[in-house]
Amino acid sequence: MRSPSVVTEPGLPESVTIYEVGPRDGLQNEKAIVPVAVKAEFVERLVAAGLPVVEATSFVHPRWVPQLADAAELLERLGPDGRRHPVLVPNERGLQRALDLDREHIAIFGSATETFAQRNLNSTLEDQFAMFGPTVERARAGGLDVRAYVSMCFGDPWEGDVAIEQVVAVGRRLLDLGASQLSLGDTIGVGTAGHVRALLEAFNGAGVPDDLLAVHFHDTYGQALANAEAALRHGVRTFDASAGGLGGCPYAESATGNLATEDLVWFLHGLGIRTGVDLAALVETSVWMADVLGRPSPSRVVQALAG
């Protein structure tokens, strides 16, 4: 299988971390229920391909995201080695399920805008912090690592542009609650490279270093990889991505697929940056999942290498 020619550049890191979200964020918007055995194999294939972090599922109520109703069964199928896979928890009830199943890593999902907080969290922008506070406190007391997502960082389908200062204020408060990492989400894929740099600079100015930040780009306008490059050159070293470009958001219809992990890996490997990912194995996995879902992968690298 072809590999990119490697041309290194000074000032770039030797390695970065890819935070794989395909099994959770990638599959959550699929209307046809994917069998739990297939989900377990998907996670196992991604781990075998070298992805260092694979977010497995979410303990959201099945009424809101039916695709993830089998979360407990999936984690049981993954066995003891699956304890290290992060799971998303929406509240204290979700946290209790994670504690009962002896998880090591959880993630919470906040909003940078009022409307999305109401639609996704059944909360207000302000009240989300009171909701997340006890969840994070209990998780940390129980020895769990907590990641915080912030959605709608670059634009909101109902409110339009989102002020950078508002995003920074929300993110800063989630970190202050006790999150160890903050993932900045372009949920509807409207961000551009200059906007990415401006937001990261604003976080730095608010005392948040790059090593506490991750980025989570959707490719609605074809900007995800360009935005990832902007974040890389700024100093971010953790990148969310979804195998085969799977994904969307059940609460925002304009949100299309995530940045494809394969496209990100090809880009990074071309710069000589280590990811630990076996690209051939990853492409094979995404081709397999595309067959399961009955449609081709939108990833350009998958299309090129599997064609």
Secondary structure, 3 states (H helix, E strand, C coil): CCCCCCCCCCCCCCECEEEECHHHHHCCCCCCCCCHHHHHHHHHHHHHCCCCEECCEECCCCCCCHHHCCHHHHHHHHCHHHHHCCEECCCHHHHHHHHHCCCCEEEEEEECCHHHHHHHHCCCCCHHHHHHHHHHHHHHHCCCEEEEEEECCCCECCCECCCHHHHHHHHHHHHHHCCCEEEEEECCCCCCHHHHHHHHHHHHHCCCCHHHEEEEEECCCCCHHHHHHHHHHHCCCEEEEEHHHCCCCCCCCCCCCECEHHHHHHHHHHCCCECCCCHHHHHHHHHHHHHHHCCCCCCHHHHHHHC
